């Protein structure tokens, strides 16, 4: 009952992911990313420990496919898991375990992106997300990721209304460039987009405050 996308911006090197589900607080469990390394999604019977494992494997020099194989090899009961990884080069890999209902799940790969879904109405959900992401490479990564979520919802979404959504984008620093979460809302994808529009004009200032606080006093 989750659909998500991990992506890379070839222009800026940004890496990130967006996810939505019908349960509360999806961002605290499913999305993981690291600057200059990649992004990992872990869902279905979610094990949040798998995200950092995947990122550590990328740091050690694995590409997306090798990192995914390593995660699956050490995962507890991997048959219940659904995973996706994108590395710093934009290469991708995904995995859907044997106990995930294949008729209600899917995976799709595109240029600089990978989308996965489980317990959704249509196998078209991941491909729709990929097409949306690929359509406007000139736009900010955060926007492309959120538009992909909206495309997945329009393609069928879940069997019940989604309740939470999250956006995570890494850029030049070790801390997130964007980390926005809607934990319990009637329209979480729309609300996430509203939060992004409010946050976007201030994003660079929050980054510069970390390195030069004197030059960036509060408004």
C-alpha positions in Angstrom: 0.0 0.0 0.0 2.8 2.3 -0.9 4.2 3.9 -4.0 7.4 5.9 -4.3 10.1 7.1 -6.6 13.9 7.7 -6.2 15.6 10.1 -8.7 18.6 12.1 -9.6 19.0 15.5 -11.3 21.7 15.3 -14.0 22.1 19.1 -14.0 22.7 19.6 -10.3 23.7 16.2 -8.9 20.8 16.3 -6.5 19.5 12.9 -5.3 16.3 12.2 -3.6 13.0 10.4 -3.2 9.3 10.9 -2.7 6.8 8.4 -1.2 3.2 8.2 -0.2 1.0 5.6 1.5 -2.4 5.1 3.3 -0.8 4.8 6.7 0.6 7.5 9.0 4.2 9.0 8.8 5.6 7.2 5.8 8.7 9.5 5.6 10.0 8.2 8.9 10.3 4.7 7.6 10.7 4.4 3.9 12.9 7.1 2.3 16.7 7.3 2.7 19.3 9.4 0.8 22.9 10.6 1.1 24.7 13.4 -0.7 27.0 12.2 -3.4 26.0 8.6 -2.8 22.4 7.8 -3.8 18.9 7.1 -2.5 17.2 3.9 -1.2 13.5 3.1 -0.8 12.3 0.3 1.5 8.6 -0.5 1.8 5.8 -3.2 1.9 6.5 -4.9 5.2 9.0 -2.1 5.8 12.3 -2.6 7.5 13.8 0.9 7.9 17.2 -0.6 8.7 17.7 -1.6 5.1 18.0 2.0 3.8 21.2 2.9 5.6 22.6 -0.6 4.7 22.1 0.2 1.1 23.6 3.6 1.3 26.7 2.2 3.1 27.2 -0.3 0.3 27.1 2.5 -2.2 29.7 4.4 -0.2 31.9 1.3 -0.4 31.9 1.4 -4.2 28.9 -0.8 -5.1 26.7 0.3 -7.9 22.9 0.2 -7.5 22.6 -3.4 -8.6 25.4 -4.7 -6.4 24.1 -2.7 -3.4 20.6 -4.1 -3.8 22.0 -7.6 -4.0 23.9 -6.9 -0.8 20.8 -5.5 1.0 18.7 -8.5 0.0 21.4 -10.9 1.1 21.4 -9.5 4.7 17.7 -8.6 5.0 15.6 -10.4 7.5 12.8 -12.2 5.6 13.5 -10.5 2.3 10.4 -12.1 0.7 8.3 -9.5 2.5 10.2 -6.5 1.3 10.1 -4.1 -1.7 13.2 -2.1 -2.4 14.7 0.4 -4.9 18.1 2.0 -5.2 19.5 4.8 -7.3 23.3 5.6 -7.2 25.2 8.8 -7.9 25.5 7.9 -11.6 21.8 7.5 -12.0 21.9 3.7 -12.3 19.0 1.9 -10.6 17.9 -1.4 -9.2 14.7 -2.7 -7.6 13.4 -5.8 -5.8 10.0 -7.2 -5.0 9.9 -10.1 -2.7 8.1 -13.4 -3.3 5.4 -12.6 -0.7 4.4 -9.3 -2.2 1.2 -9.7 -4.3 2.6 -9.3 -7.8 -0.9 -8.5 -9.3 -1.0 -5.4 -7.1 2.7 -4.4 -7.3 5.1 -3.1 -9.8 8.5 -1.7 -10.7 9.6 0.7 -13.4 13.0 2.2 -14.4 13.7 5.3 -16.4 16.4 7.9 -17.0 17.8 8.8 -13.6 14.8 7.3 -11.7 13.2 4.2 -10.4 9.6 3.8 -9.1 8.0 1.0 -7.1 4.5 0.3 -5.8 2.6 -2.4 -3.8 -1.0 -3.0 -3.1 -2.1 -0.5 -5.8 -5.0 -0.5 -8.2 -3.0 -0.7 -11.4 0.4 -1.9 -12.7 0.5 1.4 -14.5 1.3 3.3 -11.3 5.2 2.9 -11.5 5.4 3.5 -15.3 3.2 6.6 -15.0 5.5 8.0 -12.3 8.6 7.4 -14.4 7.1 9.1 -17.4 6.2 12.1 -15.3 9.7 12.3 -13.8 11.3 12.1 -17.3 9.0 14.7 -18.9 10.6 17.8 -17.4 14.4 17.4 -16.7 14.8 21.2 -16.5 12.6 21.4 -13.4 13.9 21.2 -9.8 14.3 17.6 -8.6 11.9 18.2 -5.7 9.2 19.2 -8.1 9.7 16.3 -10.5 9.5 13.8 -7.6 6.3 15.3 -6.3 4.7 15.4 -9.7 5.6 11.8 -10.1 3.6 11.0 -6.9 0.7 12.9 -8.4 1.0 10.9 -11.6 1.0 7.6 -9.7 -2.2 8.7 -7.8 -3.8 9.6 -11.1 -2.9 6.2 -12.6 -4.8 4.4 -10.0 -3.1 4.9 -6.6 -4.0 2.7 -3.7 -7.2 0.9 -2.9 -7.8 3.3 0.0 -7.0 7.0 0.2 -3.4 7.9 0.9 -2.8 9.6 4.2 0.9 10.6 4.4 3.7 11.7 2.0 7.3 12.7 2.2 10.0 14.4 0.1 13.7 14.1 0.7 16.4 15.8 -1.4 20.1 15.9 -0.8 22.4 18.4 -2.5 25.9 19.7 -1.5 25.7 19.3 2.3 25.5 16.3 4.6 22.1 17.4 5.8 19.0 17.4 3.5 18.4 20.3 1.1 14.7 19.4 1.5 13.1 17.2 4.1 9.3 17.7 4.1 6.7 15.4 5.6 2.9 15.2 5.7 2.2 12.7 8.4 -1.6 12.5 8.4 -3.7 14.4 5.9 -6.8 14.0 3.7 -4.7 15.1 0.6 -1.1 14.5 1.5 0.3 14.8 -2.0 -1.3 18.2 -2.6 -0.2 19.3 0.9 3.3 18.2 0.3 3.4 20.3 -2.9 2.0 23.3 -0.9 4.8 22.9 1.7 7.4 22.7 -1.1 6.2 25.9 -2.6 6.4 27.6 0.8 9.8 26.2 1.5 11.5 26.6 -1.9 12.2 30.4 -1.6 14.0 29.8 1.7 15.9 26.6 0.9 19.2 28.2 -0.1 19.1 30.5 2.9 18.8 27.6 5.3 21.8 26.1 3.7 23.9 29.2 3.8 23.0 29.9 7.4 25.0 26.7 8.3 28.2 28.0 6.9 27.9 31.8 7.3 25.3 32.5 10.1 26.4 36.1 10.5 25.6 36.9 6.9 22.1 35.3 7.2 20.3 36.8 10.1 16.7 35.7 10.7 14.0 37.7 8.9 
